[in-house]
Amino acid sequence: MSGFGPKRLVGILLLGLAGCADMAVIDGTLVFKGGDSACVGSVEVPAAGLELIDDVKLVEIARGAPGEGKLCTGKAYLVLQALPVYRVWDSSRPAGQYGSWWSFSPPAANLDAYREAEAICPEWSAPDRLSVCKIKPGARIAVGPGQSAQCADGSSYPPAAANQVYIPNDAGKGNIFVENCAPAVPWPQ
């Protein structure tokens, strides 16, 4: 069996596996897309106010492949009572005030820590404002830890344990699922 050394055999096996699954290499680690094996953390929600629901479509919209950001894994919930959520956004893009990505927790104290905790690339946003709103009862949301992000400048962020809240707001269509927002404040302070 000359020509079939260990390296070549591993290559053949990996090619065979590639036909069965989508794969990506992130930070030198082979990750199978569609699985949650590279996710860190777990889905964490407030003690009350949400009901777990089966909404595969919503979760799939909120999930991203490795390197894309979004959620690494998640679950869908129906909001039963108004819950506070936090959003850091870029005031040069006013429509971003009611974007889709929120958190149940206040953001990290500074921009670098925030980007690291939430896996947010610089080209996605230059956040300088903080909004605190309440999710409307009856809204359907997805919650889960963040996916890794590959940024245009070559930097990257690994999957993040911090939970993100995907709220399918679409201001252009008049679909806003948050209310009772406090006036936005400069961030970081």
N, C-alpha and C positions, 0 to 999 in steps of 0.2 A: 504494500500500500504506500509506495513512495509518493510524495506530493500531498499526502493527507496528514500533515503534522498537526499538533494540537491547535495552533493558531488558525489554520485553515478550517479545521473541523468546527471550531467555535464560530467562525464566520459563516459557515454553511448552516449551522444550527440557528444562528441569529437571523439569517435570511429566511429560513423556513418559518421561524416565529413571526417575522415581519409580515408574512402572508396571512397570518391569523389575527393580528392585532395591530393597531396604530401604536407606534412607539416614538419616543422622543428622548434625547439626551439632554439632561439639565444638570449643569455643574458636574459633568462627568458621570452622572448616574443614569442608567437606563430606566425610563419610566414608561409604563404602559398607559396610554391615554384611555379615558373612559373608566379607569379604575381609580380608587381613592388612595392607593398605596403610598403616594408621595405626600399626602395631606398631613398637616400637623394640627394639633388641637382637636376640638370637637365642637359640635353644634351646641351653643349655650344660649338659652333664652331666659327672660325674666320669669320669676316664680309664678306669676299670674298674668292673665290677659291675652293669652294665645292658645289656640287649639290646633294641634297637629292635623293636617289634612293631606290628602293624596292629590297633588297637583304636579305631576311629572313635568308637564310643559313649562310651568313657571320655574321649577328648579333647573331645568335644562337651559332656559334663557339666562339664568343667573350664573350658571357654571361656565368656567373657561378652561380651555386646554392649557397645559403647562406653558408658561411664558406669556399668557394673555391677560393675566389678572383675573378679576371677577371672583367667584367662589370656587374653592377647590372641591368642596362637597357641601351639600346643604339639605335642608328640609323645608317644606312649605307649611305655612301657618295661616289661619284665619284670625284676624285681630278681633277680639271680643270686647276690649275696653281700650280707650285711648292710652297710648304708651309714649313716653318721651323718647325722641331720637335726636341724634346730633349729626350735623353735616358740615364739613369744611369745604369751602368752594372758592372759586376764582371770581372776584368781583368784576373783572374785565369781560366776563361772560355772564351777564345777569340772569339768563335763563337757567344757568347752572344752580341757582339757589334751590330749585326744586328738582334736582336730578334724582337718579335712582339709587345711589349708594349712600347709606347712612350707617349709624352705629347706635347701639344701646348705651354706650359709654362715652364720656367726654373724650376728645382727642388727646393724644400725647402732647406734652408741653411745648415742643418745638417742631419745626418743619422736618428736620432730618429724622427724628424719632417717629414722627407721624408717618412719613413715607416708608420707613422700615417696618413699622407695626402693621400697616395696611397694604404694603406692597404696591405703592403708587408711583408710577414713573413721572419724571418732571414734565414730559411733553403732554401728559394727560391733564395736568392742572397746575396752576401757580396759586395755590390756595392762600387767601388772605382774609377770609370772612368765616365766621362760625354762626350757623343757624341752629336753633333748638325748636323743634316742633313736636306735635303729637300725631301719631298715626291714627287715622280715622277708623273707628269700629266698622267692621265689614270688609276692610281691605284684606287682600291676600298678599303675603310677603314670603320671601325666601331668606333663610338665615344660615350662615355657616362660616368656617374659617376661610381665609383668603388663599387664592391660587398664586403661584409664582408669577413674576412679571419680568419680561425681557424688554429693556428700554432702548430707544433709538440711539442714545449716546453710548451704548455698549454696556452700561451698567445693568445689573439685574438684582432682583429681590427673590429670596426663596419663599416657599409657601409660608403663610403667616398664621399663627395660632389665633390671632385676634378675630373675633366674629364680625362679619359685615352683614348689614341688613339691606337686601335688595327690595326696593319699593318701586313697582312699575309705573312711576310718574311719567306723564307725557304732557307737558304744558301746552304744546302745539295742538293737541287734541282735546285740551280741557280736562284731562284726567290727572288730578292731583289728589293723592291719598294721604296727605298730611294737612294739618290745620292748627289753629291757635299757635302760630309761630311767633316767638319773641323777635323783636327787631334784631337783625344780624349785627354782630359786633366784630371789630377788627380781631384778627387772629394771626399769629400768636400774639399775646399781649405782653 
